Amino acid sequence: MKIRTKIFFTTALVVIFLLGSLTYFMTRFSSHILMTKMEQDVGFSTSQLSQNIDSLLQSYEQVIDSLYTNSELQSRLLTQYDSVIEAQDVYFDYYLPFVNWVRGSKNILRLMVYTNNPTFQFADVKWIDEEIKQSEWFKTTQQPDKKLVKTWTNLGIDPYYRFRVIRLTQRMNNPVINSQVYVTIDLQEQLLQNLISKENQKQRFIIGLPNGQVVLDSFLDSKAPLLVRDYSFYNQIEQANEGKVVYVKENNERYLLTVKSLDSRSSVRGLKAIVLTPTGELTAKVNEMKRIAIMLLVSSIIIAVLMMYTISTKLTKRLMLLAAKMRTDNITQSYSQIALTGNDEISQLGLIYNQMILRNSLLIKEVYEFEFNKKELELRAKESELYALQTQINPHYLFNTLNAIRGNLLKKGDKENANIIKLLAQSFRNLLGKSGSVVRLEEEIGIVDTYLRIQSYRFGGRLQYQINIPKEHNIYQLPRLSLQTLVENAIIHALEKNEDDTLIYIESQVIDNEQYHIVVRDNGSGISPAALEQIRQQLNDPSMEQERNIGLRNVHQRLTQMYGPEYGLTIQSEEGIGTAVTLMIPLKG
């Protein structure tokens, strides 16, 4: 990747990360503030709704209060009349004007008075009979804590008007002993519906009476009155009533739940105004703000990327020219100087490159001449060495001489020495008659076996050896005389320095179908840990300054140069037990 690209992408990533992080945290912070503000606004709206409900109900409670303070009217309602005409006069002269005044000033469906006076009974003034006593509203007023308390109840769908009706009930404080007067006012549910008609139609409004009845649910049109505790989110209603911010999920939609309970007077204590606001209504502004933030972020990133690309291009232009010049010079092998303007680091690099080209040209010339002279001297030395070897050793003459000696010994009956001469001739034939640096394992084992048989004549019963090489391993190849060197090393260091009998054991094995190991193991005196560590270090020493362990070092370095650093020799030894040297060679060398 070009440095221009690296600078551009690195700077772009940093800028994008910083702008993205800043946008993310600012959006989160602003969203939290907006959501908190909107939650407060919804809470204020719910409080205002509850105040409107309180004012509406209080205006109708004042009607009962006016009757409650009218002692004369109460007295006439409870008076026992001797005739119907007398009761009618009182009804038309006193009661009906009051009722007409109430009905004219308020939107009241029915105003009913219930008494235990059987002599004063009309369409809107009824006697408390057994049927009345069994009604739910009457039983409610008989509770000890309801003697003088106004009570609001939900009557459900009125059979006459065909819409939902709510009732206000109160027992009057009568001056006549053991007399009872109850007043009920029936109101249309639409009065409460009118309070929320101006509110958001997507919000769900629920009004629960103090007795737990649901008098209004803007999302439901059930004929039977519900109870607040029947809602699936009743527990959340109680939490919201305590001032907590609560979200509920209803009909696969998420709402903010706000609750305000009335506590201004006993008649409405516990009445709940419940508002469920869709979170979509709350998050509309938040989402709009996020969209604007994302648009600004994308615009800022595009502008920043364009600016960074322009700046990085200008900054790296001369550096790219220098890199291109160096690459061209490296390919064509024709080095020339480059001119870069400016006084910054890039121009200094150009100057250093020009100086380096000049020095390299001089060094290349000197090195080339030196190497040429060195190679010429080495070639002459090799030619001289080969000529000396050829003049010193004549294999044909040597074999004929050894065979003549062997024949003379056989004539004299000295078969043992004749066999030794035969083995010696065979050994020379193996050493001098073969060509090439790599041989098959079968040929190398033949050389080793001949060598060990000769050594057996030398050391007698002190030398014992075993060669355990599977036949299928004979085709494997290895460097010539590498195994013979290890066996010779075992004879020198294990047998010659040990007066006891010595066993030399040779075996081979294939490892992971990738390489094979040839192990030369003896039961000699072994090597001390310090000496063993020194030998291991010398194996990788390419210099010829070390005169010890030359054979092992040569074999190891031949193997590593031919097959790689993972191959070569490994040495394991323990004092008093013996030594094992392993040749590691690839199967497909």
Secondary structure, DSSP 4 states (H G I P E B T S, - for coil): --HHHHHHHHHHHHHHHHHHHHHHHHHHHHHHHHHHHHHHHHHHHHHHHHHHHHHHHHHHHHHHHHHHH-HHHHHHHHPPPSSHHHHHHHIIIIIHHHHHHHHHHS--SEEEEEES-TT--BTTEEE--HHHHTSHHHHHHTSGGGSS--EEEEEEE-TTT-SEEEEEEEE---SSTT--EEEEEEEETHHHHHHHTTS-TTSEEEEE-TTSEEEEETT---SSPEEGGGSTTHHHHHHHHTT--EEEEETTEEEEEEEEE--SSTTTTT-EEEEEEEHHHHHHHHHHHHHHHHHHHHHHHHHHHHHHHHHHHHHHHHHHHHHHHHHHHHHH---------SSSHHHHHHHHHHHHHHHHHHHHHHHHHHHHHHHHHHHHHHHHHHHHHHHH--HHHHHHHHHHHHHHHHHTT-HHHHHHHHHHHHHHHHHHH--SSEEEHHHHHHHHHHHHHHHHHHHGGGEEEEEE--GGGTT-EEETTHHHHHHHHHIIIIITT-SS-EEEEEEEEEETTTEEEEEEEE-SS---HHHHHHHHHHHT--SS---TTHHHHHHHHHHHHHH-TT-EEEEEEETTTEEEEEEEEETT-
